[in-house]
């Protein structure tokens, strides 16, 4: 049998086999080391600096997104952190640490020659058993609106905020997060919750608005004369520019007399006045537009007791449209009454050093807006990310209606369960499921280490307690001991743990299934025109041909 020859382009780099697999695992370990110290209530923050800004955060997804990671295998961990953030909003650091620990535990098996497919099969079995066990242990919530459900949601929000920059005010912000989610419709669309940031003031001066609020947009002369308070107003939402444009921007017209020029000017004024008249006759009292509203229109509306705002952000316009029942119009021609939105109360108020527009009492679709206060800009940005995680946790808890204990309790219980299961099966799978079980202990271990305590001592206590049936015992980061996390109200949605385990296991399986990396560098042929055969710039085949010429 003749040997098979594979020809790749010049500059192609290939690496394969056990060495490549170990290299991928080591690269993932480097990523894990960058975020592991951010886990838990005693976790540290990371400062990520780029050319544009400085970001201080302990949110796993934010850090992973800002890091400029080039290793192709390590990018998988970035993807699972983003997916965890998009799906449940919290647990982004946990999912990265779990994936890295799964790979670390099987690294010795790879070095000893165990085939990756055997490891992958064992991991699938272990993940399936762990998820089934979580569902068995999860405690169901009551119906929405009951005092017991609200108390559970508050505990989940506080658990999420424990590890955030808002931990000192977790009672205050957990109330805001729960009230914001409960203010939504049954579909729990968190996009209807807006978070606005106002620099200055104390964090406890932050407030929740049951409705839509956004910062006052740029305004022209006449704005001061407008009314700033309406009850049950009609709201017109536009994607129309209400501003006179300079003639040179639109067309070139040859004229002979000043009268001809005046006709052109009069025509432009007639066009904009016609638009304004139609809006007034349609019954609109508030006019919002994505595009600019000039000084002529501003003064026109002020004279007629109307309010207007131009250059409204797309996000704010979408929320106003959904909350008020209005429809964004790209023309003012033929505006029936049903395209106008309405709300119970419109008012402009002062918040710190900014003016805000408030739309409250919206009945078409319930909405909420959180206005965050604080000193430094980086502090408010991190507070925004922290509150977003809490809001996502509350909404997922309310949607899936089941919780488990946090503080590493569920991971220790799963680890004990999988170790017991491994004793009942023969072969290599027993060792591999044991490795999976040991990897789960990284969460409580890291919680202890980040608090500055002795992890070996605390984990031994946890193993003993779980072996005795204490399924909800987790890490007490305040006293270097253990506690019943469920009784201490350290609760997390079951969906967070299920999603984190699934994503981390899939990422580990994906990386273990790769045994070769091929890097195709851009050749000179791709950069420019195809060179002729005599210029000595051909590919691998051309070099081989010249070599046979006996040069």
DRENTOR-595195 format. One record per atom (N, C-alpha, C): residue in one letter; x, y, z. Coordinates in steps of 0.1 Angstrom, whole numbers, plus 5000, padded with zeros to 4 digits. Example, Ala and Ser with C-alpha at 12.3 -4.5 7.8 and 13.67 -1.06 7.14 Angstrom:
A513249435078A512349555078A513249675078S512849785071S513749895071S512950005079
//
This chain:
X500849885000X500050005000X500950125000X500750214990X501550344989X501150445000X502150515006X501850615016X501050725010X500050785018X499250895014X499951025018X500051115008X500651245010X499651355010X499551435021X498651555021X499451675020X499151755009X499851885007X499051995012X499652075021X498952195026X499752315021X499052435022X499652555017X500952585025X501852665019X503052705025X502652795037X503352765049X503052845061X501952775069X501352665065X500452595073X501052525085X500552545097X501152495109X500152385114X500652265116X499852155121X500452095134X499552065143X500051995155X498951905159X499251785164X498251685166X498651585177X497751495181X498051395190X497851435205X498451355214X498351375228X498951515232X500051555226X500651675229X499751795227X499051795215X498151905212X496951905222X496451795226X495351785236X495751845249X496951805254X497551865266X497752015265X498152055254X498352205251X497052275252X495952225247X494652285248X494152295262X494452185270X493952185284X494752295292X496052305289X496852405296X496452545293X496052565280X495552695276X494252735284X493452635285X492152665293X492452685308X493452615313X493852645327X494252785329X494952845319X495352985320X494253075321X493153045313X491953135314X491253125327X491152995332X490552975346X491353055356X492653055356X493453125366X493153275366X492753325354X492453465353X491253505360X490253415362X488953455368X488653375381X489453275385X489053195396X488953285409X489753385411X489753465423X488553555424X487753565414X486553655414X485353585420X485453455423X484253375427X483853405441X482553415444X482053425457X481953565464X481453565476X481253695483X482553755487X483653685487X484953735491X485853745479X485253735467X486053735454X486653875452X487753875444X488453995441X487954045427X488154175424X487854235411X489054235402X488754245389X489754255379X489654385372X490854445370X490854575362X491354545348X490554565338X490854545324X491054675317X492154705312X492554835306X492754815291X491954895283X492254895269X492455045265X492555075252X492755205247X491655305250X490455255251X489255335253X488855365267X488955265276X488455275289X489055175299X488755195312X489155105322X487955045328X487954905329X486754835334X487154755346X486454785357X486654705370X485454615372X485654485373X484554395374X484954265380X483954195386X484254055390X483253965383X482554015372X481553935365X482353855354X482153725355X482953635346X482753665331X481553685327X481253715313X481853845308X481853945317X482454075313X483954065312X484553995321X486053985320X486453895308X485753785306X486053705294X485853775281X484853865281X484553935268X485654045266X486254105276X487154205275X488554155273X488854035277X490253975275X490453945260X491553975255X491853955241X492453815240X491653715239X492053575239X492253525225X493453475222X493753425208X493853275207X493953205218X494053055216X492753005212X492652925202X491352875196X490652785206X491252705214X490552615223X490052695235X490852795239X490452875251X489252955248X489052995236X487953075232X486553005235X486652865236X485452795239X484952835253X485852865262X485452905276X484753045275X485253135266X484553265264X483153245260X482953145251X481553125245X480653075256X481152985265X480252925275X479853035286X480853125288X480553235298X479453325292X479553355279X478553435273X477253365272X477253245269X475953165269X475253165282X476053145293X475553145306X474953275310X475653385306X475153525309X473853545301X473753505289X472553525281X471353445285X471653325290X470553225294X470053255308X470953265318X470453285331X470953405338X472053475332X472453605338X473553595349X473653475356X474553465367X475253335366X476353315374X477053185373X478053185362X478453295357X479453295345X480853255350X481253295362X482553255367X482553105370X481453065376X481352915380X481452825368X480852865357X480852775345X482252765339X483052875339X484452875334X485252785344X485152805357X485952735366X485652585366X484352545364X484052405363X484552345351X484452405339X485052355327X486552335328X487252425334X488652415335X489052305345X488252285355X488552185365X488252045359X487152025351X486951905345X488151855336X488651955329X489851925320X491051895328X491251965339X492451945348X492451805354X491251755358X491151625364X491351515355X491051535342X491251425332X492651435325X493351535328X494651555322X495651435324X495651385336X496451265339X496051145331X494651125329X494251015322X494651025307X494651145302X495151165288X496551135287X497351175297X498851145297X499150995298X498250925305X498350785307X497850705295X497250765285X496950695273X495450655272X494550705281X493150675280X492550755268X491750685260X491250745248X490250855252X490250975245X489351085249X487851045248X487550955238X486150915237X485550845249X486450765256X486050705268X485750805279X486550905280X486351015289X485051095286X484851115273X483651195269X482351115273X482350985271X481150905274X480950905289X481950895297X481850905312X481251035316X481751145310X481351275314X479851295310X479451245299X478051255295X477151185306X477551065310X476850995320X476751075333X477951125338X478051195350X477151325350X477251395339X476451515337X474951485338X474551385331X473151345331X472651305345X473451235353X473151195366X473051315376X474051415374X474051525382X472851615380X472451635368X471251715365X469951655370X469951525369X468751455375X468651465390X469851465396X469951485411X469551625415X469951725407X469551865410X468051875410X467451815400X465951825399X465251755410X465851645415X465251575427X465351665439X466451735441X466751815453X466051945453X465752005441X465252135440X463952155448X463852275454X462652305462X461752395454X460452355452X459552425443X459052555450X458752655442X458252785446X456652775446X456052865453X454652885452X454252965440X452953005439X452453085428X452953225429X453053295417X453453435417X452453525425X452953615432X452153705439X451953675454X452353555458X452253525473X453453585480X453253605493X454253655502X455453565503X455153435503X456253335504X457153335491X456553345479X457253355467X458153485467X457553595471X458353715471X459553705480X459353645492X460453625501X461553535495X461153435488X462153345481X462953425470X462253505463X462853585452X463853685458X463453745470X464453835477X465653765481X465553635486X466753565490X467653525478X467053495467X467753465455X468553585450X467853705450X468553825446X469653865455X469453845468X470553875478X471753775476X471453655473X472553555471X473353605459X472653645448X473453695436X474253815440X473653905448X474354035451X475454015461X475453905468X476553875478X477953895473X478153845461X479453845455X479753975446X478854065447X478954185438X479354305446X479554415438X479954535444X478854605453X477654555450X476454605457X476154525470X477054445474X476754355486X476454435499X477054545500X476854625512X475354685513X474754685501X473354735500X472454635494X472754505497X471954395490X470554395494X470154435506X468754435510X468054545502X468654655500X467954765492X467854725478X468954675471X468854645457X468154515454X468054425463X467254305461X465754345460X465354435468X463954485468X463754545454X464654625449X464454695436X464454585425X465354485425X465354375415X464054305415X463554265427X462254185428X461054275423X461054395428X459854485424X459954505408X461054525403X461154545388X460654425380X461054305385X460554185377X459054165380X458554185392X457154165395X456354265388X456954385384X456154485377X455954445362X456554345357X456454305343X455154215341X454854195328X453754115324X454153965327X453153875324X453453735327X454553675318X454853735307X455953675298X457353715304X457453795314X458653835321X459753875311X459453965302X460454015292X461354115299X462554075303X463454165310X463954275302X463754275288X464054385280X463154505283X462054485290X461254595294X461654665307X462754615312X463454685324X464654755319X464554885320X465654975316X466555015329X467855025327X468655065338X469455195333X469155305340X469755435336X470755475347X471855535343X472855575353X473055725354X473055775366X473155915369X474355935379X475455995375X476556015383X476256115394X476756085406X476456175418X475456115427X475656145440X474656105450X475055965456X474255915465X474555785472X473855675464X474355555466X473755435459X472355415464X472055455477X470755435482X469755535477X470255635469X469355725463X468855675449X469255555446X468755495434X467255465435X466555465424X465055455425X464555365414X463355305417X462655225407X461455305402X461255315389X460155375383X459255265376X458055265380X457055165374X456555225361X457355215351X457055275338X458355295330X458355385321X459555415312X460055545316X461355555318X462055685321X463355695312X463655805307X464955825300X465355975302X466655995300X467256125302X466756225291X466456345295X466056445286X467056465274X466456465262X467356475250X467656625247X468556635237X468956775233X467756855229X467656985234X466457065231X466857205226X465957265219X466157395213X465357505220X465457625215X464657735221X463157705220X462457745230X461057715230X460757595240X461757515243X461557405252X461057445266X461657555271X461257605284X459757635285X459157675274X457757705274X456757595273X457357475271X456457355270X455957305283X454757255284X454257195296X455057065299X455357035311X456156925315X455256815323X453956835323X453056745330X451856715322X451456595320X450256555313X449656435320X448356435320X447556315325X446856255313X447056125311X446456045300X446756115287X448056145284X448256215271X448256115259X448056175247X448256095235X449656115230X450356005227X451756015224X452055965209X452656055201X453056025188X454455985187X454755865182X456155815181X456555815166X457655885163X458055905149X459455865146X459655835133X460955825128X461155925116X460756045120X460656155110X461456275115X462156335106X462956455110X462156585108X461956655119X461156775119X462056895120X462856925110X463857025110X464057075096X464257205095X464657265082X466057225078X466257185066X467557155061X468057265052X469357285052X469957385043X469857335029X469657435019X469357395006X470457314999X471757355003X472857284996X472957145000X472357105011X472356965015X471456875007X470456935000X469456854993X469556854978X469756974972X469656984958X470357104953X470657114940X471157234933X470157284923X469757404925X468757464917X469257594911X469057614898X469457734891X468257834891X468457954897X467358054897X467958184892X466958264888X467358394881X466958514890X465958504898X465458624906X465358584920X465258684929X465058664943X463658604946X462758634937X461358574939X461458424937X462258374928X462358234926X462958164939X463958234944X464558174956X463558174968X462758284969X461758284979X460758174978X460358144965X459358034963X459957904969X461257874967X461857754972X461857754987X462257864993X462157875008X460757855013X459757925007X458457905011X457957765010X458357695000X457957554998X458457465009X459757495013X460257415024X459557445037X459257565040X458557605052X457157545052X456457545040X455157485039X455157335042X456257265037X456357125040X456457095055X457357165062X457457135076X456257175084X455657295080X454457335087X453257235085X453257175073X452157075070X452356955079X453556915081X453856805090X453456835105X453756955109X453456995123X451957005125X451257065115X449857075116X449156945117X449656845109X449056715109X449156645123X450356665129X450556605142X449656675153X449456805151X448556875161X447156835159X446656815146X445356785143X445056635147X446056555147X445856415151X445656395166X445856505173X445556495188X446756465196X447956455191X449056425198X449456535208X449756505221X450156595230X451656585233X452156465231X453656445232X454156385219X455256435214X455856395201X457256345204X457556225202X458856165203X459356115190X460656145187X461156105174X462556055175X462955955168X464355905167X465256005161X464656095152X465456185144X465356325151X466156425146X466156555153X464756635151X464456705161X463356795161X463956935163X463857025153X464557155153X463857265161X464357385161X463857495169X462557545164X462257535151X460957575145X459857485151X460057355150X459057265155X458957275170X460057295177X459957305192X459057425196X459257535190X458557655193X457057635189X456857575177X455457545172X454657465183X455357355188X454657265198X454457345211X455457425215X455257495227X454157595227X453957655215X452857755214X451457685215X451357555212X450157485212X450057385224X450857405234X450757335247X451157185245X452057155235X452457025233X453957005238X454356875239X455756855244X456456765233X457656785230X458456705220X459856675225X460356565220X461756525223X462256455210X463456505205X464056445193X465256365197X465856295188X466956205190X466856115202X465656055203X465355955214X466055825210X466755765219X467555635217X466555525212X467055435204X466255325199X465655235210X466555205220X466055125231X464855195239X465055325241X463955395248X462755405240X462855425227X461755435218X460955305218X461655195217X461055055217X460255035230X460855065241X460155045254X458955135255X459055265251X457855355251X456755295242X457155255230X456155205221X455455085226X456154995232X455554875238X454654905250X455154995259X454455025271X453255105269X453255195259X452155295257X451155245246X451555135239X450755085228X450855165215X451755255214X451955335202X452755265191X452655315179X453355255168X454255365162X455555335160X456455425154X456155445139X455955575136X455555605122X456655675114X456855635102X457855695093X457255805085X455955835087X455355945079X454256005088X453956135087X452856195094X451556195087X451556145075X450356145066X449456035072X448156075073X447155975077X447455905090X447455975101X447755915114X446455895122X445955765121X444655735129X444955735144X443955735151X444055745166X444755625172X444555505165X445055385171X446655375170X447255455163X448755455162X449355545173X448555615180X449055705191X449055625204X450055635212X450155565225X449555655236X449455595248X448955675259X449555615272X449555695283X449955645296X449155725306X449255675319X448555745329X449055885332X450355895333X450956025337X452356045330X452556165324X453856195319X454356315327X455556315331X456156425339X457656425337X458156545337X459656565337X460056605351X461056525356X461556555369X463056565369X463556625380X465056635382X465556515390X466556445385X467256335392X468756375392X469156415404X470556455405X470856575396X471756575388X472056685379X471456665365X470556575364X469956545351X468456565351X467856595340X466356595338X465956465332X464856405337X464356275332X462856295328X462556215317X461156215313X460556085318X459456085326X458755975332X457455945325X457255825321X455955775315X455455665325X454455695333X454055605343X452555565340X452155465346X450755415345X450455355331X451455285325X451255225312X450555095313X449455085306X448554965307X448754865296X449254905285X449454815273X450454705276X451554745281X452554645285X453354705297X453454625308X454054685320X455554685318X456154795324X457554815322X458054875335X459454875336X460054935348X461454995344X461855095351X463155155349X463855175362X465055135363X465855155375X466855275372X466855375380X467855485379X468855475390X470055435385X471155405395X471955535398X472255555410X473055675415X474455615420X475455705420X476755665425X477755765422X478955745428X480055845426X480755825413X481755735413X482655715402X481955645390X482255675378X481655615366X481855465366X483055415369X483355275369X482455195380X482255265391X481455205401X480055185397X479455285390X478055275385X477955165374X479055155366X479055055355X478954915361X479754895371X479754765378X478454735385X477954845391X476654835398X475554795388X475654845376X474654815365X474754665362X476054615360X476154465357X475654385369X475954425381X475554345393X473954345394X473354455392X471854465393X471254385381X471854385369X471354305358X471354155362X472454105368X472553965372X471453935382X471154025391X470153995401X468753995395X468554085385X467254085378X467053955370X468153915363X468053785356X467753675365X468453665376X468253555386X466753555391X466253665394X464853675399X463853625388X464053675376X463153635365X463253485362X464453435362X464653285359X464053205371X464153255383X463553185394X462053185393X461453295389X460053305388X459553225377X460353215366X459853135354X459952985357X461052945363X461352795364X460852745378X460652835388X459952795400X460652685408X461952685409X462652595418X463952645422X464352625434X465652675439X466452565446X467752585448X468652495455X469452585464X470152525474X471052595483X472352625476X472852745478X474152795473X475252765482X476352845482X477452835491X478252705488X478152645476X478852525473X478152405478X476952415484X476252295490X475852205479X475252255468X474752165458X475852085451X477052155449X478152095443X478751975452X478752005465X479251895474X478251775474X476951805474X475951695474X476051615461X476251685449X476451615437X477651535436X478751585442X480051515443X479851385451X479151395463X478951275471X478051175463X477051225457X476151135449X476851055438X477751135430X478451065419X479550965424X480151005436X481150905442X480450775446X479250785452X478450665455X478050585443X477650665432X477350595420X478550515414X479650585414X480850525408X481250395414X480950375427X481350245434X480450135428X479350165421X478450055417X478850005402X479750075396X480050035382X481549995381X481849905371X483249865369X483949945358X485249915357X486049965346X486550115348X486950165336X487550305336X486550405340X485250385336X484150475339X484150515354X484450415363X484450445377X485450555380X486650545375X487650645378X487350775372X486750775360X486450905353X485250975360X484250905364X483150965371X483651015385X484550945391X485150995404X485851125401X486551135390X487251255386X486251375384X485151345378X484151445376X483551495389X483351395398X482851425412X483851515419X485151485418X486151565425X486251705419X486051715406X486151845400X485051935405X483851875408X482751965413X483052035426X484051975434X484452035447X485252165445X485552195433X486352325430X485552445435X484252445434X483352555437X483452585452X483152495461X483352525475X484852555479X485752475472X487152495475X487552645472X487152695460X487552825456X486852935465X485652905469X484952995478X485753015491X486252905496X487052905509X488352985506X489052945496X490353005493X490253155490X489153195484X488953345481X488653415494X488153345504X487953415517X489153415526X490253345521X491553345529X491553235539X490753135538X490753025548X491452895543X491452795552X492152675548X491052585542X491252565529X490252485521X490152335525X491352275528X491352135531X490552105544X490652195554X489952175566X488452185564X487952295557X486552315555X485952205546X486652165535X486152055527X486051925534X486951895543X486751775551X485551775559X485251885565X484051905573X482751885564X482851945552X481651935543X481451785538X482551715535X482451575531X481851495542X482251515554X481751435565X480251465567X479851595566X478451635569X477551585558X478051585545X477151535534X477051385535X478151315539X478051175541X477051135552X476851225561X475851195572X474451235568X474251285556X472951325551X472651475551X473551555555X473351705555X473551755541X472451745533X472551775518X472651925515X472252015525X472352155522X473452225529X474452155534X475552225540X476552275530X476952405533X477952465524X478952545532X479652635525X480752705531X480252835538X480752855550X480452975558X481753065556X481653165548X482853245545X483153345556X482253355566X482453455577X483153395589X483053265591X483553205603X484553085600X484953065587X485852955584X485252825588X483952805585X483352685589X482252645579X481252565583X480252525574X478852565580X477852575572X476552605576X475452545567X474252535573X473152485564X472752605555X473152605543X472952715534X471452735531X470652635532X469252655529X468552725541X468952685553X468452755565X468952895566X470152925560X470753055561X470253145549X469353085541X468753165530X469753195519X470753105517X471653125505X471053035494X470153095486X469453025476X469753065462X469752975453X470052995439X469052925431X468652975419X467752905410X468352775405X467552665405X468152545400X468552545386X467952635378X468352645364X469752695362X470252775372X471552835371X472552715372X472352625381X473252515383X473152415371X471952385367X471752295355X472452345343X472252475340X472852535328X474352545329X474852575341X476352575343X476952445341X476352335347X476952205346X476852155331X475752185325X475552135311X476652205302X476752335303X477652415295X479152375297X479452365310X480852325314X481252185309X480252095310X480551955305X480651955290X479752025283X479852025269X481152085264X481652195271X482852265267X484052165269X484052095280X485152005283X485151885272X483951835269X483851735259X484351775245X483951905242X484351955229X485851965228X486552015239X487952035238X488651895238X488151805245X488751665246X488551595232X487651635224X487351565212X488351615200X489051725203X489951785193X491351725195X491851655184X493251595185X494151655175X493751755168X494651825158X494151965156X495152055155X494952195151X495652225139X494952285129X495652325116X495452475115X496552545115X496552695113X496952735099X495952785092X496252835078X496652975078X497853005075X498253145074X498053195060X497753325059X497353385046X498653385038X498553325026X499753315018X499853445009X500953465003X501153574994X500353574982X499953454978X499053444966X497753504969X497253484982X495953544986X495953694987X497253744990X497353894993X497353974980X497853914969X498053994957X497653904945X497953954932X497653874920X498453754920X497953654913X498653524911X499953544904X501153514910X502453534903X502653424892X503453464883X503753364872X504653254876X504653144869X505453024873X506953054873X507453154866X508853174865X509453264876X508553324884X509053424894X509453364907X509353234908X509853164920X509053194932X507653214930X506853244942X505653144943X505853034937X504752934937X504552864951X503652774952X503352704964X504252584966X503852494974X504652374977X504852294964X503852284956X504052204944X505052264935X505052394934X506052464925X507452444930X507652444943X509052424948X509452284945X508552184947X508952044944X509352024929X508652094920X508952084906X510352144903X510652264909X511952324907X513052234913X512752174924X513852084930X514251974921X513351924913X513651814904X514551864892X514651994890X515452044879X516952034881X517351994893X518751974895X519552104896X518852204902X519552334902X520752334911
//
